[in-house]
Each structure stands twice: as structure tokens, then as C-alpha cells.
Amino acid sequence: MTDDLLQSFKARYPFPLDRFQQDAIAAIIDDKSVIVSAPTGSGKTLVAEFAIYTALARGRRIAYTTPLKALSNQKYADFCRQFGQERVGILTGDVKVNTRAPVIVMTTEILRNMFYTGGLDSLEFVVLDECHYMGDEGRGTVWEEIIVNAPKDVALVGLSATVKNIAEIADWISLVHRPIVPITHPHRSVPLQYLVADLSGEIHTYETVRNGKVRLLGQEREGGYNDKGRWYTRRVVDPTVMLDELESRGWLPAIYFIFSRAGCERAMETVLAEGKPLLTKSQQQRVDEAIREAVSDTPTMAESPLNQTIFQALGMGVGLHHAGVLPSVKRLIELLFERGLCKVVFATETMSLGIHMPAKSVVLQSLTKRTDRGFRSLLHNELTQMAGRAGRRGIDPEGKCVMALDVRDGLEDMMRVVDGPPEPVLSQFKLGYGSVALLLATGQDMATIRRTVESSFGQYQNLKKIRGLEAEVASLEMAVEDARRFTAPCGDFSRIGRYRAARAQVEQQRMARGRAGRHGRSVAEAEPGRLALVRRKSGASLGIICGLDRRRHRMLVTVLLPHGTTVQMKEGNIKKIFWQTPPLHLPRDWERRTRSLGEQLEALSVPELVERERSQGPEGALAAIECHRCPWGSQSRCDHSWKGVEALEGRLGQKREMLDAFKNAYWQEFCRVVAVLERFGAVQDGKLLAKGQLISGLRHDNELLVAEMVDRGILEDTTLAEAAALCSCLIEESRSGDAAVARLFLKKRPKLRRKLQELESLAHTVLEVQRHHHLPMPVGVSTGFMPSVFRWASGEDDWTGIVEESFGGHEGDLIRALRRLIDVLRQLGEASEVPPAIQAMLARAARVVDRGIVLESALI
């Protein structure tokens, strides 16, 4: 059966399987989990296809997870073609198709929730595509939760780009799930050559540039270079010049990566303005026909100015691909590229993430990209992910990656990116409200939950640090013990420790004297009744401080002298304050009793007061310790040895604190999240309340904020469109609409503005509680989508008008936001903890929003 299965699977492909593919398939046949690390375009997906083929042959089910909705949609379409539409389903939050199918493509968050709440029937395999996403700051946690919570009888098939620590990942999975076979294939099926283009568009091999054998135009960092009368002020080669060079060398089709949407659009417009087509007449006719077909299916896609420009560029063989482009237009560009009817696509790096669009060459306009934290160089893994698109298997003998020299990038930066080793996957494990609520919903005791929390890859990676710190702590403990064995002549080594503490106190007092005068502590600290030695013309005199008069630039002290005389003097005339003598009782009407107070002063002996100050103060305590005048003359040796003990104990304390932090980091984070949930009435005594049950069923960056919005009645007394607009404020989308449009929209709707203020106040409360508990979960309320969502949810169908008048951004961003809004509305519409009337309205809102061009984009 197994041999027949393998042979029939091999017969599906026109090429022989590579060694690494055969090894991975052998592991699957042996019922083992497998993780494959190989370059982009090397054929990793074939391993997953064998797992699908096996599951179908055995009458079992397989879950295929991806990190991106676009990638999920692409895999769904691919598998429908390969295995039949009736055998494949998709589940991505906003899309549910054939969810009982044996092959189910889904997002990682949905599978995570399923594993917490019961799992999938008859499941044999879970495919984790692009599983190096485990190191993603925003979503890496979900991958770890899937691996930890996957049933032990389910085999995992991990597909990863080339990373440094695949063996470490495999070792962790073997510990928390079941043994997994790591397979590393560092070689590309199509060789890749790196090249460098200077400002003039001249292309050199990377080796000659690295070895300094060529002089690059633009290598100078001044920003300009005069060559044959031409002054180059631009910082990178012009795209039209680069395309001419690629075309002359026969290196088209190409993907041209530019790390900004505006840059991609400018490049497309520059090529369009030059007017030089990259297609033949017959190819142009085929492109025009494909555009007409697409527009007849979706007439709205032809209305925006950007799409009209894209269609003109496509007629010349030039495409545009970034997250703001309408999904149906992006899909058209991808299809034309696959058919060889689009010769170059100007794209942001999102095109490198799993989308199947192999090219003959790849161009990178820069090796520097902008992030939320400013500009930084590309990582080696990011470079190989993009460069991996170059070279079509069975077509090109070699792929070409041309790196345009940017005057902001030095050659040293370029060499560090190209020649550097692959970066390791580092855990980004963070517990959110949904994850914690799901853990509590299992009903397990806290010890079991703690074991689950500490099964994360983050804790595994901490183990190395923990083992190292444990060794350091043990070594320091032995060193402290050895140091304390020092034999003092007096037989009490700890005595020098007390002496050092007393001496430090005296030194501190002396320093204070330097700052506050000879009397040590500041006069401002002296309370009424405190005895002091004051300077008089006749000499020093004892006095009682009766009050302080703080003026703007000085302080005057009221002092009662022995003969009953009261004087005011400057702070500098106070020679000494007797801090070791308790202050005299100073009655409220002391001014009437100066005579009796003066008599008390005359009865006091100044020498006795001075002696008490000396003997009972820090200096007296210092002199009382035998070490002060060591009979054996061993003070310096003992002091040096004790100083070593203190240094060792200080280091030991630091290492113990670090060890405790690493050991308990994730559990303490869990406890902090539970504390916040308790504060908002979602958890009590470790048990979920109704609000906690709602949180456990949500998928959001901040499930608590969504649940609180429902619980506080913010959605009550709203229309369907108003409720949808309010929910859109919680959409996690980096690019929003025009803030000025939103302000004008809200100005005309006082009721909606009041509701928004309630939501913003709630978000502020959640943020403050999180800060108090040191939790960094995102808390955001964005109004940018409100006007466009309100109009669309009200039933308006003028899509172009809504985008231009009520949004002001790229329509692709609005489509993506609406798809995410549909997901949130459906989650709340299906949650039994939501009040029935609100629940029904939100479910209806999801159906209203999911229509027209928004619905057409669901599976693209």
C-alpha cells in the first residue's frame, strides 16, 4: 500500500524528487513528524502535498495553516485544482467554505482556538507553512501554542525558509509534542547569482565588487558624481535604465522590489511616461483581453485612477503589487505574470512572502528598509526570501538578483547582508487575554497550566541562559563560601563587616558635612526644642532652636539663649546641632516661659553634650569596634578580604535575580494577565466568568477591549451602520483613512461621537490598568475607517465614491479592513455571551458588509 501510494504520488510530477523531498516523505511514511528548512522556490510544498495525498488515501483529515490570508487563499485555490474542490475547504475567520472537507486550509489563530476547545475530528496531519513565522513579533506566539497543544497522535509537517537554528526548533518540538525529523536543504534547485548595479545602471558581479576590482558610479557617499559631463544627484539607478539593461541581457521577467508603496507607484509611472513597451503586439492584445474579462466580472475595479494607471502599465508589460492594490487587480497581475504577459512587477516585500510568482531575475532598489523604529538594513533571511523568487525551475539555468547600489548604503552594509549567516528564529512568545482565557477554560489546575505556559519555545530558549546562570550562581556560592573562610586573628571575621558598615556611615556623615556645614545634617531638619551650639560675639553659646523662618534666599533661625534672650540668626551661625541628645519640650507659649527654659539650658553641660555626640554617634560606634585599633595590626588584610566577600555577594545577588526572572518570566506574565482579567470582572478565583468566556472565544490583538465594549453597552441603542462603524475603530490595521474626513464625519453625528468618546475612555482605562500591571498589549482606537464603513454598512454601493470621499487611502487597505471587520462582527454575532439583540444586529451587519467588491475579494 505504501509503495503504491508513493509511486502514484511521484507519477503526478514531471520531474524526479530531490533527495531532501524523498527524506521528508520517508519520515511521513514512517508516521513521524518532519520539519523542512530549505530556500525559497526549492520545492518544500511538495512535502506538504504528499501529506495531503496520504491523508486522503487513508480517509483522514489534514489542516494546512499559513500566516497570511492571501497565502491561505492561494493554497486553497491550488489544492482545489490538485485534489478536487469537494475535498478542500477554507476557514479564515471572514471566509468559511466546505469546513467539513478532509483538507482544510486555515489561519493559525483558528487552529489554535480549535486545539484549546477540542480540536478537529479524524485529524492526522497539521502543516505549518512558513513556520519561521514563529519568530514574528506580532503573531509568533500562535505557532508555539499550536505546537504545544496539538494532539500527540497528530503528525506535524513544518515548512521553513533557511534559518540558523532549525535543529534547536526540532529539539524543542520533540520535547513538547513528539519526536520530529529535521531536514535541512541549503541548496537551491536553480543556482542564484548576486550582482550589483551602480547609478548608471551598469551591472557587475557581486564577487568583483566585493574584491574591489571595479569602480562603481555612485560609490562615493557625497551624493553626486560627475562622469563625462553628467552629474548624478539621484541616490539609486533609474528604473527605466535598469529595465533597459535587464531586457538587453534577456533577464526578464523580473520582480523589482522597492520598499515603499509610493516608490513602486512612481517607478510604474516613470516607465509609463517613457512609453517603451516590453510586450509584442500579440501579447498586448492578450493582456487587453484579460483586462476586459476581469473588468466585465468586476466592473468596480476599473473605476479608481490608480487601477486605470495600472491597466495602462499592464498594456506595456509592467505591473504593480503592494498591499494597497485591490485584491482582484493584484490577482490579475499575478496571472499575467505567470503567463509571461507581465515582464516586470514593481512590488513591496509583501510579494516575497509565499506568493508563487517565480521570475528570471529579482531587483532590489535598496538594502535599507523603513520600519516602525526607523530605517535599518535588511536581514540576511529577508534578502534570501526576496532573492529566492529569481530562477524558474526547469526554465532558467540560473537566477539573477541585482542589488542597486543606494548611496545611503555602503558596500560594507551590502557585504554584511549578503555574506552574513542566516539569522536564527527567536521566540516572541507573549500571552494575550484570549490565550490566558482559553487556558483557564480548560479547567486544569494551576500547576498543569504552568507546565503548558512554560512549554513555550521562549522558555526553551531561556533554558540555555538558565543553565548558564545556574552554573554561575553555583560557582559564586562556592567562591563566597571560600572567601568567608578567611581566618581573622580575633576569630570573628564578620566583625570587620560591622566595622566597614560603621565606617561607611561616618564617611557619609562627613560628606554631608561638606554639603550642609560642620554640624552634618541640615539645619532645616532641626525640630523646635533641638539643642545647638551657636556663635556669639562673646564666644560659643548653648541655645534652643525655637523656629525656622525660611526666606526666599536664606533661612533665619530663632534661638533661645541661656539668659532667656531670644535672637534670630543666619543659618551659618549654627556651629553644631546635638542630634544624639533628645530635644527639650518646647510648649506652645514658650515665649512666656523663656526664663524657665533658660534655667534648663544653664543646667546642661556643653562638654557632656559634645562627649555624648561623639560616643553615641557613628564615630563613637566606629571607635567601639575592636577593629578600629586592631591589636594584631590586621585591619587592612581583613578589610581587603571582606571587601572581596561583599563584591562576590553583590554579583551573586544580581545573578540570582536574573535567574529568577528567566525561570519565572512567562508564568509571571500569565499571572499579570489574570490579574487584569480579574480587575475587569472576567475571572474570579481562577475561573472564567461570562465576560471571560466571551474573551476566550475571540481572536483579536486585545480581546479584553472588544469584550468590554460589549459589556459596557457601547453598542446598545445604535443602528446597524453605527455599530459597524464603532467596531471598525478596533480593527488592527496599520494604515487607516484620512483623519480630517473622520473628524468632519463625526461632527455631523453627535450620537456616534458620544459613543466614540465612551469607547476612547474605555480604551484609556484598559491602557492604564495594563500599564499598572506592566503589560504591553496594544490598545488602539482608530477612527479612520468610520466614515467609509458607515456608508458601506448603510447599504451604499458607490464604492469609488466611498473610497475617494470617505476614506482617502488605497482601496486595498479598505478592503482588508472590511474583511477584518467582518471577522470581528461574525465572532461577536456567534458569541452566546453577547446580548441577543446586539448579537443578531452584528451578525446582520457582517452579512451587509460582506457584499459586492468586498465579497469578491474574500478568496483572492
N, C-alpha and C positions, 0 to 999 in steps of 0.2 A: 504493500500500500504506500509506504513512504517513498520507495524508489519510483513508483509510478507517478506519485504526486510531484516529486522533484523533476522528473523527466518532462512531464506535461507542462510544468511551470517554465522550465528552460525553453521549451518549444515556442513559448509566447514571444521570445525576443530574437531579433535577427543577429545578435552578437553573442559571443561567449561570455560567461560570467567571469568577473575578476576574482582574484584569489581571496580578497577580503570579503567579497559578497558570498563566496562559497563557504568561508569560515563562519560567517554570521548565520547563514542558512543552516549549516550543520548544527550550530548551537540551538537554533529554534526547533529543529527536528528532534534534538535530544531533550526537549522540554526545558531548556534553560533560558533565562533572561539574557539579553545581549545589549551592549551599548557600543555604537559605531562612531568613531571620530574620523572624519575624512574631509578633504577640501570641498568647497562648493562645486557642484557640477560633476562630482566623481561617481554618482550613481547610488547614493545612500538610500534613496527612496525605494529602490528595488528590494531591499531587505524588508522594508515595511510591507511592500506588495506581496512578498512571499508569506508574511504573517497573515495578511488578509486572505490569501489563497488557501492557506492551511485552515484558518478558522471556518471558512465557507465549506471546505471539503469535510470538516468534522461536524458541521452543523452547529457551530458555536458562534459567539459574537466577539467583535473587536471594537475597541474605542480608539479613535485616531485623534489626538489632540494637537493643536497648533497654537502659537502665541498670538497670531494675528487673524482678524476676521477675514481679511482679503485672502490670506493663505488658506483658511478653512474653506472659503467659497471655491477657491481654485481646486483644492483637493477633492471636494465634493463633486465638482464637475468632471475631474479626471477619473475618479473612481466610478462614477455613473457610466462613463464611456467604457471603462475596462470591465466592470463586473455586473453592469445592468442597473438601471435606475431603481428597480423594485427591491434591490438588495442593499441599497445605500441610503442613509438618512443623514440629516444635519441638525445640530442643536447648538445655536449660538446666542441664546438669550432673546434676540429680536427675531430669530427665524427658527421655526420648527417644521421639519419636513421628514415624514416617514421615520419617526423616532423609535419604532419597534424593529427597524431593519437590523440585519446581522452586522452590517458595517455602519458605524455611526461616527460621523466627524463632529467634533465639538470643541468648544473653547475649554481651556484648563480650569477656569473658575467653576464651570458647571459640573465637570467631572469631580472636582474637589468636593463640592457640596454633596454630590451623589454618594461618594465614599463615606462621608460623615453620616449620611442618613439611610444607608442600606445598600448602595451600590447598584450594579446592573445585573440582570439575570443572565446566566449562561455565558458570562464573560470569560474569555480565555487569554486575550492579549490586550495590553494598553501600549499604544505607540506614542512616544513623546518626541514629536518632531521639533527640530531646532532646540534641543534640550539644553544647549549652552545658555538659553534664556534664564536658566536658574540663577545666573549672575546679574540679572536685570534688577535695577534698584526698585522699580515700581512694582514688578509682577513676579519676581523670582521666588517669593515665598510660596506661591501657589504650587509650583512644580515640586518643591520639597514636601508640601502637605500631601500631594498625590502619591508620591513615592512612599512616604511613611505610612499612609492609611490604605494603600492598595491591598486587597486581599492577597494572602501569601500564595494562593493557588493560581493567581493571575501572573503570567509572564510579562515582563516589561521589555519593550524594544525602544531603546533610546537612539536618536539620530542627532549627532552634534557636529558642528564645524570643528576645525582643528583647534584644540585648546591644549594648554600645557599639562593639565592635571587630570586627564581622563582616568588614569589608574586610581587616583585619590577618590574621584567621584564613584568609580566602580566599587572600591573598597567600602565606602560609606553605604552604598545601596545594598551590598552584600550583608552588612551588619543590621540594617533596619528593615530590609524586605526579604530578600533571598539571594543566594549566590548569582552573580551576573558576570558574563564573559565580556571583558573589554577588548575591543578590536580597533587598532589604530592603523589607518592607511594614509600616510603622509604625502603620497604621490598623486598628482593629478593624472587623469586619463589623457588629457591633452596638455602638453608642456606649455608653460607660460613664460613669456619674455617681458621683462620690465624695460621701459625706455623713458627718456626724459626729453621734453620739448622746451626750447627756450622761447624768449619773447618773439623771435622772428618766425617761430613755427618750425624751426629746424629740429629734427628728431635724432637723438643719439642713443646708443645703447647705454643702459644703466652702468654696465661694467666700465666702459670708457670714461664715463662721467665720474664714477667713484674713484677710479685710478688717476684722475686729473689729466687725462690725455686729450681732452677737448676744452675749449674756452667757450662758455655759454653766454649768449647775449642776454643780459638781464641778471647775470650772477652778481653784479655789483649791487650793494644794498642801498645806494644813494637814491634809487627810484627812477633813474633815467640813464640812457647810454646813447652816445652819438656814434652811428655807424653809417658810413657812406652818405653823410648829409641828412640822415633820418634820426630824429630824436624820439626815443621810445619813452613815453611818460606813463603808459599803462603798466599795470603790475603783473599781467599774465597775458599769454598769447590770445589773439582774437579768435573766436570760434570759427569764423569763416576761413581764416588762414589754416587753422588746424584741419578743418574738413577737407580743404583742397589737398592737403598733404596726405590725409588718410585715403582719400579717393584715388590719388595718383599711385599710392602704394598697394591699392587693392585691399585695404583693411576695413572696408565697410561690409556689413552693418556694424554700427558702433553704439555703445551706450556712453553718453557724455555726462559724467556726474558733476554737478555744481551744487554746493551746499546751501543754497537758498532758493526759495520759490521765485523771488524777483529776478535773481540771476539766471535761472532757467528760462523765464519768460523773455528777458532781454536778449538772451542768446538766440532764442527762436525768432524773435522779431528782427534781429540783425541779419540772420540767414535769409529770412523772408524778404527783407529790404534789398539784399544783394540780387535776389531773383534768379539764382542759378539752381535749376532742378537737379536732383540726384536720381531721378527716375526716367525711364524711357516713356514715349508717348503711350504705348500699350499699358505699361504699368500705371501711368497716371489715370488712364481710363478705368482700370480695375479699382483703383483707390476711390475715384469719384463714385463708382457704382456701389462700393462698400459703404461709403458715407451716406449715399441716398437711401440704402436699405436700412441703415441704423437710424437715420432721421425719420423714415417712414414708421419705424417701430416705436420711436420715442421722439415725437416732434419737438418737445420742450428742449431737448439737448442742443438744438440749433439756434436758440434764441439769444444766449449770452454773447457779448462781444468777445470774450476770451475764447469760447468754443468756435466762433466764426473764424478767429485768427488761427486756431489750431487746425481747423479744416483746410484753410488755405495752405498752411505749412505742410500738412499731410499730402496735399496735392504735389508738393515738391519732394516728398520723401523724408520730411522732418517731423518728429513728434515731440510731445511734452508730457512729462509724467511726474506729478507730485501730489501730495495728499489733498490739495485744494481743488484738483481737477475732478469734474463729475465722474463718478464710477463708470457709467456707461461709456463715456468718452475714453477713459483710461483703458477699458476693456477693448474698445475698438482699436486703439493704438497698439495694444499688446497683440491682437490678432493680426494686424497688418505687419507688425514686426516679425511675428512667427512665419508669415507667408513671404517674407522678403520684400514687402512693398513699403516698408519704412526703413530708411537707411541709417538714420541716427535719431536717438531719443535723448533729449536733454532732461535729466532726471535728478531728483534729490536721492539721498541714500536709502529712502524707504523702498526703492525699487530693488535694492540688493538683498532684501530680507525674504528669501524663499520664493519670490515670484519667478516663474520659469520663463526667462527670456534670454537665452544664450546668444551671444554676439561674437563676431570675429575679433573685435577689439573693444577695449574699455579706455576711456579718457577720464582722468581726474584733474579738474581745473585747479585744485589746491589740495595740500595735505593738512590744511588747517580748517577746523570747523567751529561753528559757534554753538555754545551750549548755554544752559541756564546760569552757569557760573563763569561765563566769559568764553574767550577763544582758547582752544587747545589743539595740539597736534592729534592726528588720527592715531588710533591704536593699531598695532600690527594686525590684530584679528579683524578690525574694521576694514583695513586695506585688503586683506586676502578675501574677505567676504565680497567686496565690490570687484576686485580684480578677477575673482573666480568666475564671473559672468563671461569672461573672454575665452574663446575657444570652443567650437561646437564639435562634439564627439562624432567621429565618422565623416566630418566635413573639413575641418581645419587641422593642418598638421601642427599648428602652434597658435596659441592665443597671445594677443598683444595688449599690454597695459601701459598706456602712455601717461606719464605724470607731467603735467605742465608746471614748469618752474615758476613759482609765485615769488615775487621779490620780497614778500614778507617771510617766506620760508627759506632758511639757509640749506645748503647741501648737507650740513651735519644733521639737521632735523630730518631731511629726506632719508639719509642713511640709517638713522635710528629707527625710523618707521619700517623701512623695507627690510633691513638686516636684523632687526630685533627678533627675539624669540616670541612664540605665541604667548599671550597672556593667560594666566590661569583663571578658572571660574571661581570667584569668591562669593560666598553665601551672602545674600541680602535679606536673610530671614527676619521678618518683623511680624509680630502678632497684631492682627486687626480685630475690631469688635466682632465681625462675623465669625472669624476663626475661633475666637475665645468662646463665643456663644455656642458654636457647634460642638466644641469640646465639652462644655458644661452640659449640653443637651444629651450627650451620650450616657449620662447618669453614672459615669465611672467615679471612683474615689479620687481624691486629690493626688495620691501617690501615683496612681496609674496615669492620670492626666499629666503629671510632671514628667513621667518617663516618656510620654508621647512628645511633649514640648521639647524635651532635651534629646530627642532622636533626630533633631534637625541637622542639616549639613553644616549650619553655622556652629552648632555645638561640637560637631565632629572636628571641624577645622580649629575650634578653640582647644580641642584636646591636646594638640601638639604644644600650644602655648601653656596649657595647664600642666602637662608633664614636665615641660622645661621649668616652669615656676615652682612646681613641687620639688624638683631636684635642687633648685636654687635655695628654696626655703630650708630643706633638709641640710644642705651644705652650710647655710648661715647659722642654723641652730647648733650644729656641731662646732662652728667657729666661735659662737658666743659662749658655749659651754667650755671650750678650751681656754678662751680669754679670761673667763671668770675663775679659772683655776690658779691664777696668779697668786703667789704667796706673799702677803704683806707681812712685814716684820712684827706688826702688832697682832696679827692673827685675824683681823677684821677688815677684809678688803673693801667691803661695802661702805666703811667709814669714809673713805676718800670720795665716794659718791655723794654722801651728805655734805662733805666739806665743799665739793665743787658746786653743789646747788646753792649753799650759803654764800660762797664767793661770788657766784653769778648774780645773786640778789644784791650784794654790796656794790658790784660793778654797775648794776642797773641803777642803783641809787646815786652813785657818783655821776653817771651820765645825766640823770635827772637834775642833779645839782648844777651841772653845766648849763642845762636849759632853763631851770627855774630859780636859780640863785643858790646861795650857800645852804639854805635850810632844806634843800631836797625837794620835797613835794611843793606844789604851787600854793601860794598864799590864798588863792581863790578857793582851795579845798578846805581851808580852815573854817570850822563852825564857831558860832558865838560861844565864849567860855574857854576857848583854847588858850593855853599859856604860851607866851612868846618872849624872847629876849629882843629888846628894841634899842635902837641907837638914839642917845640923847646928848646934848652938849656936855653934860657933866659926866658922860660915860654910859656904859650899857646898863639898862634897867629892865627889871621884870615887869610884864604887863599882861592884861587880859584882853584878848581880841573881842570886841563887843559888836562889831558890824563891819560890813564891806560896802563901800559906795563906788559902784562901777560907773565911771565916767566914759566919755567917748574914746579918749585916747589914753586914759590912765585909770588906776584904781587907788582910792583913798581908804585907809584902814583906820577905824575908830578903836583906840586903845585906852584902857583904864589903867593908870599908874598907881603905885603903892600908896601915895598920899591922898588918893581919891580924886586926883586930877584926870580929866578926860581930854585926850588930844586926838587930832586927825593927822595922819602922816602918810607919806608916799610908801608904796609897796617896798621900795628899795631900803627903807629904814628898818625893816624887819630883819634882824640878824639871824634869828633861829626860832623855829617853832618846835615845841616839845610834844612830838607826836606819841611818845611812849607813856606820857602822863595823861590820865583821863581829864577831859575838860571840866572846869568848875561849873556848877549850876548857875546859870545867869537868868534871874527872874525877869518877867516882862517889864516890871517897873524898876529895872536895875539903876536907872539914872537917879532915883530917890535913895538908893542904898549904896552909893559909891563908898561911903565911909566903911561899912561892914565888909564890903568886897576888898577894899584897900587893906584892911586889917588882915584878911585871909592871905593876901599877897605877901605882906610883911612877914607872916609866919612861915613862909616857904623858903627853902634854902636853894639858891641857884646852883651851887656845886653838886647838891644831891640830884637835882633835876638833870644836870648835864651827865652825871655818872649813870643815872637810870637810862638816859637816852643812849649812852654808849654801850651799857651792858645788856639792855633788853632789845636793842635794835639789831639789825642784820650784822653789824660789825661785831657786836657782843657775842651773838650766836656763832659767828665765824671763829672768834678767839677761843670760845669754849670747847671747840672740837680739837682733839689732841693733834690732828694733822697740821694745825696751824703752826705749831712749833714741834715738828716730828722729832722725838728723841733719837730716832735711828737715822735721821737725815735722808729719809726715803720718800719725801713728799713728791719730788719730781718724777721718780720712777713709777710710783703708784698712780700719780696723776696721768702720766702718759699711757699707762696700761688701761686705766678706767676710761680714758678718752677713746681708746680703741674699742672697748666694750660698748660705749654709747653709740659710736659710729656703726658698729655691726648691728646693734639692736634697732637703730633707725632704719637701716637698709632692710632688716628682717621685717619690720613693721610694714614698710612700703610693699614688699613682695607679698606679704600675707594679704594685704588689702587688694592687690592686683589679682591674686589667686582667687580670693573670694568673689571678686567682681566677675572674673571669667567663668567660674563654676556656676554662679547663680544668675548670670545676666538674663537669660531667656525666661527663667522662672520668675524673677523679679518683675520683668516686663509683663508677664502674664498676670501677676498679682496686681500690678498697677492698672492694667486694663479692667480687671474685675472690679477694682475699687471705683473706677469711673462709672462702670455699669451699675454698681450699687448706688452711687451718688444720684443717678438718674432713674432709679427705680426699675431697672431691668433685671437685676439679680438680687436675691436675698438668701443669705446663708448658703451660698454656693449653688443655689437652684435658680433656674430661669423663671422669671415671671412672664406675663403676657407680652410685654414690650421686648423682653429678651428673646422670646420665641420668634417675634417678628424680625428682630435683628439677625437671628440665626438663619433665616430664610432669604436674606438679602445679599446681593452682590454689588458692592459699591466701595469707593475709597473710604467713605465714612458712613457706615451703616447706622451708627447711632444718630447722626444728624437727620437722616431720612426718617428713621423711626420716631424721633422727637417731633419732627414736622407734622406727622400724622397724629401723634399722641396729644399735642397741644392744640389741635383743632384748627391749624392754619388753613387747611384745605376745606373746612366747613364753610357753608354759605358762599360758595364760589360756583361759577359756571364751569362747564367742561373746558372751555378755552382758557379761562383764568387758572384753573387747576393745572392744566398742561404747561402754561407759562411759568407758574411758580415752581413746578417740578423741574423745568428746564434750567432753573437757577443752580441746581445741584449737579448738572452734567459735568463730568470730569473731561473737559476739552481744553487743550492749551490755547487754541485760537478761538476767540469769541467775536461777536459782532461789534458794530460801532457804538461806543458808549453814549455819544451825543444823541443818536437816534433813540436809544433806550430811555434816556432822560426825558426827551420830548414825549415819548410814548406814555411814560408813567405820569407825567404832568397832567395829561388829559384823563387819567383814570385814578382818582383818589382812593377808591376802594382797594384796587390792586396795589397801589403804593403803600397803603397801611398794612396790607398782608405781607408785602415785601419787607417792610420795616420790622414786623414781628419775626420774620424768618432771619433777618440780619441780626436782630437782638439775640435770637436763639443760637445762631452760629457763634456770636461773641461769647455767650455763656459757655458753650461747649469748648471753645478755644481756651477760655480762662481755666476751666476745670482741667483740661488736658495739660496746660502749662504747669498747673499746681502739682500734677502727678508725673510731670516730665515725660509726656507722651507726644511724639511728633506727628501724629496723624494729620493729614490735610483737612482743613476746614475752609471751604470756599463757597461764597455765594456770588454768582456772576449773572449780571442782568443782560448781557449782550445778545442772548438768544430770545429774550422775552417777546419783543415786537413781532419777529418773524414767526415764532411758534404760535403766538396768539392768533395771528391772521390765518396760518395754515390750519390750526385746530378749529378755527371758526368756520372752516369749510371753503375758504377762498382757494381758487385754483390758478390764479395768476402767479405762477412760480417765479418767472423772471422779475415781475414787479415786486414780489416779496423779497427776493434776494437783493435787488438794487435799492429799494426804498426802505426796507425794514431790517436789513442785515448789514450790507455794505462790505462783506468779505467774500472769500471764494465759496462758490456754491457747494463744492465738495465738502467743506468744513460744516456747512449747514446740514447737508445730507447725513454726514456721520453723527452730528449732534442729535438729529431727529431719530436715527436708528438707536442711539443710546437712550434717548428719551423713551422710545417705545419699550425698550428693555425694562427701564425703571417703572413705567406705568403698568406693564404686564406683571412685574413682580408684586407690586402693591395691589393690583387688581385680582391677583390669585391668592393673596395672603388672608387667611381667615381671621387674623388679629386686627385687620383694618375694619372700621365700622362698615356695615353692609352698604349703606348709601354711597359712601366715599369709594368703597371697593368697586361697586357697579359703575360709578361715573368714570373712574380711572381706567377700568377695563374697556369702557366705551371710547374713552379718549385715545387709548392705544390703537383701536381699530380705525378711528377717524384719521389719526396722524399717518397710519400705515396705508397710504393710498398713492395713486399716481406715480410720479417720478421717484418718490421715497420708497414705495413698494418695489418698483422696478429695479432699484439699486440694492435690494436685500440680498440677492445671491450673486452680486458682481464683486 
